[in-house]
Amino acid sequence: MASKLSPEDQARVDDYLSAPQHQVERAPFKPLRLLFMVIATVIVLGLFSRLLTYWLL
């Protein structure tokens, strides 16, 4: 896809994106870890809600 920016503006964008603060290495995405975190959160909140109903009713 061709850039709609002028060459000067594109050079500024390229300089900005090549700055060290924009070159941070990211850890790989781990979907199973996210799934376990969501499941654990749902279980904990479910247990908490049951505990609240036990205390209040």
ZANUKE-664619 format. One record per residue (C-alpha): residue number from 1; chain; x, y negated, z. Coordinates in Angstrom, 1 decimal, always signed. Layout:
REM ZANUKE-664619
n:chain:X:Y:Z
NUM:A:X:Y:Z .
...
This chain:
REM ZANUKE-664619
n:chain:X:Y:Z
1:A:+0.0:+0.0:+0.0 .
2:A:+1.4:-3.3:-1.0 .
3:A:+1.9:-6.0:+1.7 .
4:A:-0.3:-9.1:+1.5 .
5:A:+2.4:-11.1:+3.3 .
6:A:+4.9:-13.4:+1.7 .
7:A:+8.4:-12.0:+1.7 .
8:A:+9.4:-14.5:+4.4 .
9:A:+6.5:-13.5:+6.7 .
10:A:+7.2:-9.8:+6.0 .
11:A:+10.9:-10.4:+7.0 .
12:A:+9.7:-12.0:+10.3 .
13:A:+7.4:-9.1:+11.0 .
14:A:+10.1:-6.6:+10.3 .
15:A:+12.5:-8.4:+12.6 .
16:A:+9.9:-8.5:+15.3 .
17:A:+9.2:-4.8:+15.0 .
18:A:+12.9:-3.8:+15.0 .
19:A:+13.5:-5.6:+18.3 .
20:A:+14.7:-3.2:+21.1 .
21:A:+11.5:-3.7:+23.2 .
22:A:+9.5:-2.2:+20.4 .
23:A:+11.7:+0.9:+20.0 .
24:A:+10.6:+2.8:+23.2 .
25:A:+10.7:+6.5:+22.9 .
26:A:+7.4:+8.1:+23.9 .
27:A:+6.9:+11.5:+25.4 .
28:A:+5.1:+14.0:+23.2 .
29:A:+1.3:+14.2:+23.7 .
30:A:+0.3:+17.3:+25.7 .
31:A:-3.4:+18.0:+25.2 .
32:A:-3.6:+20.9:+27.6 .
33:A:-2.2:+18.7:+30.4 .
34:A:-4.9:+16.2:+29.7 .
35:A:-7.6:+18.9:+29.6 .
36:A:-6.4:+20.2:+33.0 .
37:A:-6.4:+16.7:+34.5 .
38:A:-10.0:+16.1:+33.2 .
39:A:-11.2:+19.4:+34.6 .
40:A:-9.5:+18.8:+38.0 .
41:A:-11.1:+15.3:+38.2 .
42:A:-14.5:+16.7:+37.4 .
43:A:-14.1:+19.5:+40.0 .
44:A:-12.9:+17.0:+42.7 .
45:A:-15.7:+14.5:+42.0 .
46:A:-18.2:+17.4:+42.0 .
47:A:-17.0:+18.6:+45.4 .
48:A:-17.0:+15.1:+46.7 .
49:A:-20.6:+14.6:+45.6 .
50:A:-21.6:+17.9:+47.3 .
51:A:-19.9:+16.8:+50.5 .
52:A:-21.7:+13.5:+50.4 .
53:A:-25.1:+15.2:+50.0 .
54:A:-24.3:+17.5:+52.9 .
55:A:-23.4:+14.5:+55.1 .
56:A:-26.3:+12.3:+54.0 .
57:A:-29.2:+14.8:+53.6 .
